[in-house]
Amino acid sequence: MRKISNKMAAALLGFVSGIIVGEIMYYFTDESIFFLIVVFMTIMGWVIGGEVDLKEKT
């Protein structure tokens, strides 16, 4: 198994947590909010993971 990058791992974590948060929000709001939260959390995870990758390289 090859080493997974921090960016990918963080994006995956953001995606999973986005689904969890989205599921909770889904009960209080409509479907469009659910997709927005999942996309937002995934992008945030991707960005944060990318910054961690940069810090490790330097």
PDB file of N, CA, C and O in Angstrom, chain B, residues numbered from 101:
ATOM      1  N   MET B 101       0.845  -1.196   0.000  1.00  0.00           N
ATOM      2  CA  MET B 101       0.000   0.000   0.000  1.00  0.00           C
ATOM      3  C   MET B 101       0.882   1.249   0.000  1.00  0.00           C
ATOM      4  O   MET B 101       1.768   1.402   0.841  1.00  0.00           O
ATOM      5  N   ARG B 102       0.623   2.126  -0.951  1.00  0.00           N
ATOM      6  CA  ARG B 102       1.440   3.334  -1.017  1.00  0.00           C
ATOM      7  C   ARG B 102       0.949   4.364  -0.009  1.00  0.00           C
ATOM      8  O   ARG B 102      -0.208   4.347   0.409  1.00  0.00           O
ATOM      9  N   LYS B 103       1.851   5.255   0.369  1.00  0.00           N
ATOM     10  CA  LYS B 103       1.518   6.261   1.380  1.00  0.00           C
ATOM     11  C   LYS B 103       0.509   7.259   0.817  1.00  0.00           C
ATOM     12  O   LYS B 103       0.707   7.825  -0.258  1.00  0.00           O
ATOM     13  N   ILE B 104      -0.560   7.460   1.551  1.00  0.00           N
ATOM     14  CA  ILE B 104      -1.576   8.427   1.128  1.00  0.00           C
ATOM     15  C   ILE B 104      -1.136   9.817   1.587  1.00  0.00           C
ATOM     16  O   ILE B 104      -0.652   9.982   2.706  1.00  0.00           O
ATOM     17  N   SER B 105      -1.307  10.810   0.720  1.00  0.00           N
ATOM     18  CA  SER B 105      -0.874  12.161   1.070  1.00  0.00           C
ATOM     19  C   SER B 105      -1.809  12.767   2.117  1.00  0.00           C
ATOM     20  O   SER B 105      -2.973  12.384   2.237  1.00  0.00           O
ATOM     21  N   ASN B 106      -1.271  13.713   2.859  1.00  0.00           N
ATOM     22  CA  ASN B 106      -2.076  14.386   3.885  1.00  0.00           C
ATOM     23  C   ASN B 106      -3.257  15.113   3.264  1.00  0.00           C
ATOM     24  O   ASN B 106      -4.333  15.197   3.856  1.00  0.00           O
ATOM     25  N   LYS B 107      -3.039  15.647   2.041  1.00  0.00           N
ATOM     26  CA  LYS B 107      -4.101  16.389   1.365  1.00  0.00           C
ATOM     27  C   LYS B 107      -5.291  15.478   1.079  1.00  0.00           C
ATOM     28  O   LYS B 107      -6.441  15.847   1.319  1.00  0.00           O
ATOM     29  N   MET B 108      -5.000  14.281   0.562  1.00  0.00           N
ATOM     30  CA  MET B 108      -6.070  13.335   0.254  1.00  0.00           C
ATOM     31  C   MET B 108      -6.754  12.843   1.528  1.00  0.00           C
ATOM     32  O   MET B 108      -7.979  12.732   1.580  1.00  0.00           O
ATOM     33  N   ALA B 109      -5.954  12.550   2.553  1.00  0.00           N
ATOM     34  CA  ALA B 109      -6.504  12.059   3.821  1.00  0.00           C
ATOM     35  C   ALA B 109      -7.408  13.114   4.457  1.00  0.00           C
ATOM     36  O   ALA B 109      -8.485  12.797   4.961  1.00  0.00           O
ATOM     37  N   ALA B 110      -6.961  14.370   4.429  1.00  0.00           N
ATOM     38  CA  ALA B 110      -7.746  15.452   5.030  1.00  0.00           C
ATOM     39  C   ALA B 110      -9.015  15.720   4.232  1.00  0.00           C
ATOM     40  O   ALA B 110     -10.060  16.027   4.805  1.00  0.00           O
ATOM     41  N   ALA B 111      -8.925  15.603   2.901  1.00  0.00           N
ATOM     42  CA  ALA B 111     -10.111  15.794   2.065  1.00  0.00           C
ATOM     43  C   ALA B 111     -11.130  14.693   2.342  1.00  0.00           C
ATOM     44  O   ALA B 111     -12.333  14.948   2.396  1.00  0.00           O
ATOM     45  N   LEU B 112     -10.639  13.469   2.516  1.00  0.00           N
ATOM     46  CA  LEU B 112     -11.515  12.340   2.820  1.00  0.00           C
ATOM     47  C   LEU B 112     -12.169  12.529   4.191  1.00  0.00           C
ATOM     48  O   LEU B 112     -13.362  12.282   4.365  1.00  0.00           O
ATOM     49  N   LEU B 113     -11.361  12.971   5.160  1.00  0.00           N
ATOM     50  CA  LEU B 113     -11.879  13.229   6.503  1.00  0.00           C
ATOM     51  C   LEU B 113     -12.923  14.348   6.473  1.00  0.00           C
ATOM     52  O   LEU B 113     -13.960  14.265   7.130  1.00  0.00           O
ATOM     53  N   GLY B 114     -12.627  15.397   5.697  1.00  0.00           N
ATOM     54  CA  GLY B 114     -13.573  16.499   5.547  1.00  0.00           C
ATOM     55  C   GLY B 114     -14.866  16.050   4.895  1.00  0.00           C
ATOM     56  O   GLY B 114     -15.952  16.498   5.263  1.00  0.00           O
ATOM     57  N   PHE B 115     -14.736  15.146   3.905  1.00  0.00           N
ATOM     58  CA  PHE B 115     -15.907  14.609   3.206  1.00  0.00           C
ATOM     59  C   PHE B 115     -16.787  13.823   4.167  1.00  0.00           C
ATOM     60  O   PHE B 115     -18.006  13.993   4.185  1.00  0.00           O
ATOM     61  N   VAL B 116     -16.161  12.959   4.969  1.00  0.00           N
ATOM     62  CA  VAL B 116     -16.903  12.129   5.927  1.00  0.00           C
ATOM     63  C   VAL B 116     -17.563  12.999   6.998  1.00  0.00           C
ATOM     64  O   VAL B 116     -18.740  12.820   7.312  1.00  0.00           O
ATOM     65  N   SER B 117     -16.793  13.946   7.559  1.00  0.00           N
ATOM     66  CA  SER B 117     -17.367  14.811   8.591  1.00  0.00           C
ATOM     67  C   SER B 117     -18.434  15.727   7.998  1.00  0.00           C
ATOM     68  O   SER B 117     -19.396  16.089   8.675  1.00  0.00           O
ATOM     69  N   GLY B 118     -18.258  16.101   6.718  1.00  0.00           N
ATOM     70  CA  GLY B 118     -19.271  16.907   6.038  1.00  0.00           C
ATOM     71  C   GLY B 118     -20.583  16.163   5.907  1.00  0.00           C
ATOM     72  O   GLY B 118     -21.656  16.746   6.064  1.00  0.00           O
ATOM     73  N   ILE B 119     -20.497  14.863   5.615  1.00  0.00           N
ATOM     74  CA  ILE B 119     -21.703  14.036   5.523  1.00  0.00           C
ATOM     75  C   ILE B 119     -22.386  13.943   6.890  1.00  0.00           C
ATOM     76  O   ILE B 119     -23.609  14.039   6.989  1.00  0.00           O
ATOM     77  N   ILE B 120     -21.580  13.753   7.944  1.00  0.00           N
ATOM     78  CA  ILE B 120     -22.139  13.644   9.296  1.00  0.00           C
ATOM     79  C   ILE B 120     -22.825  14.950   9.698  1.00  0.00           C
ATOM     80  O   ILE B 120     -23.966  14.941  10.161  1.00  0.00           O
ATOM     81  N   VAL B 121     -22.121  16.076   9.519  1.00  0.00           N
ATOM     82  CA  VAL B 121     -22.705  17.379   9.851  1.00  0.00           C
ATOM     83  C   VAL B 121     -23.913  17.655   8.960  1.00  0.00           C
ATOM     84  O   VAL B 121     -24.932  18.173   9.416  1.00  0.00           O
ATOM     85  N   GLY B 122     -23.780  17.297   7.671  1.00  0.00           N
ATOM     86  CA  GLY B 122     -24.881  17.492   6.727  1.00  0.00           C
ATOM     87  C   GLY B 122     -26.121  16.709   7.111  1.00  0.00           C
ATOM     88  O   GLY B 122     -27.239  17.210   6.992  1.00  0.00           O
ATOM     89  N   GLU B 123     -25.927  15.476   7.573  1.00  0.00           N
ATOM     90  CA  GLU B 123     -27.053  14.647   8.018  1.00  0.00           C
ATOM     91  C   GLU B 123     -27.777  15.299   9.187  1.00  0.00           C
ATOM     92  O   GLU B 123     -29.007  15.292   9.243  1.00  0.00           O
ATOM     93  N   ILE B 124     -27.010  15.867  10.128  1.00  0.00           N
ATOM     94  CA  ILE B 124     -27.611  16.539  11.281  1.00  0.00           C
ATOM     95  C   ILE B 124     -28.385  17.775  10.814  1.00  0.00           C
ATOM     96  O   ILE B 124     -29.526  17.995  11.221  1.00  0.00           O
ATOM     97  N   MET B 125     -27.744  18.585   9.945  1.00  0.00           N
ATOM     98  CA  MET B 125     -28.381  19.798   9.438  1.00  0.00           C
ATOM     99  C   MET B 125     -29.596  19.474   8.570  1.00  0.00           C
ATOM    100  O   MET B 125     -30.547  20.252   8.505  1.00  0.00           O
ATOM    101  N   TYR B 126     -29.555  18.320   7.907  1.00  0.00           N
ATOM    102  CA  TYR B 126     -30.630  17.913   6.993  1.00  0.00           C
ATOM    103  C   TYR B 126     -31.981  17.839   7.707  1.00  0.00           C
ATOM    104  O   TYR B 126     -33.023  18.099   7.104  1.00  0.00           O
ATOM    105  N   TYR B 127     -31.957  17.484   8.990  1.00  0.00           N
ATOM    106  CA  TYR B 127     -33.205  17.384   9.752  1.00  0.00           C
ATOM    107  C   TYR B 127     -33.804  18.762  10.036  1.00  0.00           C
ATOM    108  O   TYR B 127     -35.011  18.890  10.246  1.00  0.00           O
ATOM    109  N   PHE B 128     -32.955  19.789  10.041  1.00  0.00           N
ATOM    110  CA  PHE B 128     -33.430  21.138  10.354  1.00  0.00           C
ATOM    111  C   PHE B 128     -33.649  21.985   9.104  1.00  0.00           C
ATOM    112  O   PHE B 128     -34.400  22.959   9.139  1.00  0.00           O
ATOM    113  N   THR B 129     -32.996  21.618   7.997  1.00  0.00           N
ATOM    114  CA  THR B 129     -33.080  22.435   6.778  1.00  0.00           C
ATOM    115  C   THR B 129     -33.444  21.558   5.587  1.00  0.00           C
ATOM    116  O   THR B 129     -33.957  20.453   5.764  1.00  0.00           O
ATOM    117  N   ASP B 130     -33.183  22.046   4.369  1.00  0.00           N
ATOM    118  CA  ASP B 130     -33.531  21.292   3.166  1.00  0.00           C
ATOM    119  C   ASP B 130     -32.297  20.619   2.551  1.00  0.00           C
ATOM    120  O   ASP B 130     -31.188  20.735   3.074  1.00  0.00           O
ATOM    121  N   GLU B 131     -32.509  19.921   1.439  1.00  0.00           N
ATOM    122  CA  GLU B 131     -31.449  19.117   0.831  1.00  0.00           C
ATOM    123  C   GLU B 131     -30.282  19.932   0.297  1.00  0.00           C
ATOM    124  O   GLU B 131     -29.137  19.484   0.364  1.00  0.00           O
ATOM    125  N   SER B 132     -30.552  21.129  -0.234  1.00  0.00           N
ATOM    126  CA  SER B 132     -29.483  21.930  -0.844  1.00  0.00           C
ATOM    127  C   SER B 132     -28.386  22.257   0.167  1.00  0.00           C
ATOM    128  O   SER B 132     -27.209  22.306  -0.190  1.00  0.00           O
ATOM    129  N   ILE B 133     -28.764  22.480   1.422  1.00  0.00           N
ATOM    130  CA  ILE B 133     -27.794  22.779   2.474  1.00  0.00           C
ATOM    131  C   ILE B 133     -26.869  21.580   2.692  1.00  0.00           C
ATOM    132  O   ILE B 133     -25.669  21.750   2.905  1.00  0.00           O
ATOM    133  N   PHE B 134     -27.426  20.373   2.640  1.00  0.00           N
ATOM    134  CA  PHE B 134     -26.648  19.152   2.839  1.00  0.00           C
ATOM    135  C   PHE B 134     -25.482  19.075   1.856  1.00  0.00           C
ATOM    136  O   PHE B 134     -24.346  18.820   2.256  1.00  0.00           O
ATOM    137  N   PHE B 135     -25.765  19.297   0.563  1.00  0.00           N
ATOM    138  CA  PHE B 135     -24.710  19.220  -0.451  1.00  0.00           C
ATOM    139  C   PHE B 135     -23.692  20.339  -0.277  1.00  0.00           C
ATOM    140  O   PHE B 135     -22.495  20.126  -0.466  1.00  0.00           O
ATOM    141  N   LEU B 136     -24.165  21.533   0.083  1.00  0.00           N
ATOM    142  CA  LEU B 136     -23.254  22.655   0.312  1.00  0.00           C
ATOM    143  C   LEU B 136     -22.276  22.346   1.436  1.00  0.00           C
ATOM    144  O   LEU B 136     -21.083  22.628   1.316  1.00  0.00           O
ATOM    145  N   ILE B 137     -22.771  21.768   2.533  1.00  0.00           N
ATOM    146  CA  ILE B 137     -21.919  21.444   3.677  1.00  0.00           C
ATOM    147  C   ILE B 137     -20.890  20.391   3.295  1.00  0.00           C
ATOM    148  O   ILE B 137     -19.716  20.519   3.644  1.00  0.00           O
ATOM    149  N   VAL B 138     -21.316  19.345   2.580  1.00  0.00           N
ATOM    150  CA  VAL B 138     -20.392  18.277   2.177  1.00  0.00           C
ATOM    151  C   VAL B 138     -19.284  18.838   1.292  1.00  0.00           C
ATOM    152  O   VAL B 138     -18.109  18.538   1.503  1.00  0.00           O
ATOM    153  N   VAL B 139     -19.649  19.650   0.303  1.00  0.00           N
ATOM    154  CA  VAL B 139     -18.657  20.242  -0.604  1.00  0.00           C
ATOM    155  C   VAL B 139     -17.725  21.173   0.162  1.00  0.00           C
ATOM    156  O   VAL B 139     -16.510  21.129  -0.030  1.00  0.00           O
ATOM    157  N   PHE B 140     -18.288  22.016   1.031  1.00  0.00           N
ATOM    158  CA  PHE B 140     -17.493  22.969   1.802  1.00  0.00           C
ATOM    159  C   PHE B 140     -16.494  22.265   2.713  1.00  0.00           C
ATOM    160  O   PHE B 140     -15.323  22.644   2.762  1.00  0.00           O
ATOM    161  N   MET B 141     -16.950  21.238   3.436  1.00  0.00           N
ATOM    162  CA  MET B 141     -16.072  20.507   4.350  1.00  0.00           C
ATOM    163  C   MET B 141     -14.971  19.782   3.586  1.00  0.00           C
ATOM    164  O   MET B 141     -13.833  19.718   4.052  1.00  0.00           O
ATOM    165  N   THR B 142     -15.301  19.232   2.408  1.00  0.00           N
ATOM    166  CA  THR B 142     -14.301  18.539   1.599  1.00  0.00           C
ATOM    167  C   THR B 142     -13.229  19.514   1.132  1.00  0.00           C
ATOM    168  O   THR B 142     -12.039  19.207   1.202  1.00  0.00           O
ATOM    169  N   ILE B 143     -13.640  20.692   0.654  1.00  0.00           N
ATOM    170  CA  ILE B 143     -12.683  21.703   0.187  1.00  0.00           C
ATOM    171  C   ILE B 143     -11.825  22.192   1.349  1.00  0.00           C
ATOM    172  O   ILE B 143     -10.616  22.367   1.191  1.00  0.00           O
ATOM    173  N   MET B 144     -12.428  22.415   2.505  1.00  0.00           N
ATOM    174  CA  MET B 144     -11.668  22.852   3.683  1.00  0.00           C
ATOM    175  C   MET B 144     -10.631  21.807   4.079  1.00  0.00           C
ATOM    176  O   MET B 144      -9.493  22.152   4.400  1.00  0.00           O
ATOM    177  N   GLY B 145     -11.016  20.537   4.059  1.00  0.00           N
ATOM    178  CA  GLY B 145     -10.073  19.463   4.363  1.00  0.00           C
ATOM    179  C   GLY B 145      -8.930  19.432   3.371  1.00  0.00           C
ATOM    180  O   GLY B 145      -7.777  19.241   3.756  1.00  0.00           O
ATOM    181  N   TRP B 146      -9.242  19.620   2.081  1.00  0.00           N
ATOM    182  CA  TRP B 146      -8.245  19.629   1.009  1.00  0.00           C
ATOM    183  C   TRP B 146      -7.237  20.759   1.238  1.00  0.00           C
ATOM    184  O   TRP B 146      -6.029  20.552   1.120  1.00  0.00           O
ATOM    185  N   VAL B 147      -7.742  21.956   1.566  1.00  0.00           N
ATOM    186  CA  VAL B 147      -6.888  23.128   1.777  1.00  0.00           C
ATOM    187  C   VAL B 147      -6.000  22.935   3.006  1.00  0.00           C
ATOM    188  O   VAL B 147      -4.796  23.185   2.949  1.00  0.00           O
ATOM    189  N   ILE B 148      -6.590  22.493   4.113  1.00  0.00           N
ATOM    190  CA  ILE B 148      -5.828  22.294   5.351  1.00  0.00           C
ATOM    191  C   ILE B 148      -4.785  21.197   5.162  1.00  0.00           C
ATOM    192  O   ILE B 148      -3.647  21.341   5.608  1.00  0.00           O
ATOM    193  N   GLY B 149      -5.166  20.103   4.505  1.00  0.00           N
ATOM    194  CA  GLY B 149      -4.226  19.019   4.227  1.00  0.00           C
ATOM    195  C   GLY B 149      -3.079  19.476   3.348  1.00  0.00           C
ATOM    196  O   GLY B 149      -1.943  19.042   3.538  1.00  0.00           O
ATOM    197  N   GLY B 150      -3.360  20.350   2.385  1.00  0.00           N
ATOM    198  CA  GLY B 150      -2.326  20.899   1.512  1.00  0.00           C
ATOM    199  C   GLY B 150      -1.333  21.737   2.289  1.00  0.00           C
ATOM    200  O   GLY B 150      -0.134  21.696   2.010  1.00  0.00           O
ATOM    201  N   GLU B 151      -1.817  22.501   3.263  1.00  0.00           N
ATOM    202  CA  GLU B 151      -0.930  23.326   4.082  1.00  0.00           C
ATOM    203  C   GLU B 151      -0.047  22.458   4.966  1.00  0.00           C
ATOM    204  O   GLU B 151       1.116  22.790   5.197  1.00  0.00           O
ATOM    205  N   VAL B 152      -0.585  21.353   5.462  1.00  0.00           N
ATOM    206  CA  VAL B 152       0.207  20.427   6.276  1.00  0.00           C
ATOM    207  C   VAL B 152       1.309  19.806   5.419  1.00  0.00           C
ATOM    208  O   VAL B 152       2.446  19.669   5.870  1.00  0.00           O
ATOM    209  N   ASP B 153       0.971  19.430   4.176  1.00  0.00           N
ATOM    210  CA  ASP B 153       1.960  18.883   3.241  1.00  0.00           C
ATOM    211  C   ASP B 153       3.095  19.870   3.009  1.00  0.00           C
ATOM    212  O   ASP B 153       4.264  19.483   3.011  1.00  0.00           O
ATOM    213  N   LEU B 154       2.760  21.142   2.810  1.00  0.00           N
ATOM    214  CA  LEU B 154       3.769  22.167   2.555  1.00  0.00           C
ATOM    215  C   LEU B 154       4.701  22.334   3.751  1.00  0.00           C
ATOM    216  O   LEU B 154       5.912  22.476   3.578  1.00  0.00           O
ATOM    217  N   LYS B 155       4.150  22.317   4.952  1.00  0.00           N
ATOM    218  CA  LYS B 155       4.960  22.482   6.162  1.00  0.00           C
ATOM    219  C   LYS B 155       5.932  21.323   6.338  1.00  0.00           C
ATOM    220  O   LYS B 155       7.055  21.523   6.803  1.00  0.00           O
ATOM    221  N   GLU B 156       5.511  20.104   5.969  1.00  0.00           N
ATOM    222  CA  GLU B 156       6.387  18.943   6.121  1.00  0.00           C
ATOM    223  C   GLU B 156       7.539  18.969   5.127  1.00  0.00           C
ATOM    224  O   GLU B 156       8.633  18.502   5.443  1.00  0.00           O
ATOM    225  N   LYS B 157       7.311  19.508   3.929  1.00  0.00           N
ATOM    226  CA  LYS B 157       8.345  19.525   2.894  1.00  0.00           C
ATOM    227  C   LYS B 157       9.440  20.528   3.197  1.00  0.00           C
ATOM    228  O   LYS B 157      10.605  20.289   2.881  1.00  0.00           O
ATOM    229  N   THR B 158       9.076  21.658   3.813  1.00  0.00           N
ATOM    230  CA  THR B 158      10.065  22.704   4.084  1.00  0.00           C
ATOM    231  C   THR B 158      10.758  22.479   5.411  1.00  0.00           C
ATOM    232  O   THR B 158      11.622  23.267   5.796  1.00  0.00           O
TER     233      THR B 158
END
